[in-house]
Amino acid sequence: MRRFSDAQRRARLQARHHLARPASDVHTVAGDLVGLHATDPATPYLAARARVAGFEREDLEAALYVDRTLGRILGMRRTMFVVPVELLPGVIATCTRIHGDREHRRLERMVDEQGIADDPSAFVGLLLDETMDALMRRGEATAAELKEDVPRLDERITFGEGTDWAGQVGLSTRVLFLLATQSLIIRGRPGGTWKSSLYRWAPMDAWFRGTLPPTPSDDEAFAALARAYLSSYGPATFDDVVWWTGWNKTQTRTALSSLELAEVDLGGATALVLSGDATERRKPRAVANLLPALDPTAMGWKVRDHYLDPDDAAVLFDRNGNIAPTIWWEGRIVGAWMQDPAGEIRWRLLGDVGADGVAAIEAEVAATQAWLGDDRVIPRFRTPIDRELGA
């Protein structure tokens, strides 16, 4: 069994995730990383800036909203991703639609428990139809605009009663989320700036103007997504695949069983690579990167010891597993960064990177600062280290 050292794994992630040499365009990066994490609206922009030569905000906006070669959907781990159009049907089949039936039942249960309708099933079904009809007539619309056409969308429902996260949400939020999990609608251009999450919505088929590839069979879709993940993130353990996809173990075993794989030794743990993909022997390059909160590389594995000192995890992650903006040197996380209220980047190293490392990081901080200009990005999920840097 071939042995893969941590250094070799870092060299692979640098090369395959475009951290050592930039890519030519954002579509390539989104494909090679099997999607850019997009729960925080700024993340795909900053992730692309770190990986695409001469990247500007307009490049991602054009791919998403003009050329529509990328789409923003609910994907792996019930998380938002920006995904190339050629991968969309597979991600929808294996990740997005899995949540549809559950979300439908959840909404019916909430309607029933809160006495909104005597027949929750009929009520929800009619509300979905009315919302889709209104969206089809408008072509694109915000939630507020849809409420004008379907007034019942403005009703409020309560969630989490008796907990510290209890609150209220409009029916529009739940209905639009449900329609998205059924892949009937998609998030379009947001109102406001590139950091906004106030999206317009559009019917999925109309948005892509007939360019979506055919939906693969379930077996083909599961196998294709597992192959794409291992091509970009391998070597990876079985548990890494389960974690990254959000699949259960049975789904993961079935997907992997149809692939030609090789086992490799990570120094006590067995991992998987695609057959014929276990021969690279490189050293990490001396490159510094500033990656955003929830960057796909930082969130790519369940076990991260090859690029993150386990002792540093407590300050970099919040209690739900969301990672802060990170500083990378030679393919590993060595620190964190954030912007202060004036927009200036503050940063902190978690260990010694040597004089060359500090100089390279300082240069990358300056480049990131120049790209941000007057914009200030506040991570949606706050971690111990960005609270400390912001103190």
Secondary structure, 3 states (H helix, E strand, C coil): CEECCHHHHHHHHHHHCCCCCCECCHHHHHHHCCCEECCCCCHHHHHHHCCECCCCHHHHHHHHHHCCCEEEEECHHHCEEEEECCCHHHHHHHHHHHHHHHHHHHHHHHHHHCCCCCCHHHHHHHHHHHHHHHHHHHCCECHHHHHHHCHHHHCEEEECCCCCCCEEEEHHHHHHHHHHHCCCEEEEEECCCCCCCCEEEEEHHHHCCCCCCCCCCHHHHHHHHHHHHHHHHCCECHHHHHHHHCCCHHHHHHHHHCCCEEEEECCCCEEEEECCCCCCCCCCCCCEEEECCCCCCCCCCCCCCCCCCHHHHHHHECCCCCECCEEEECCEEEEEEEECCCCCEEEEECCCCHHHHHHHHHHHHHHHHHHHCCCCCCCCCCCHHHHHHHC
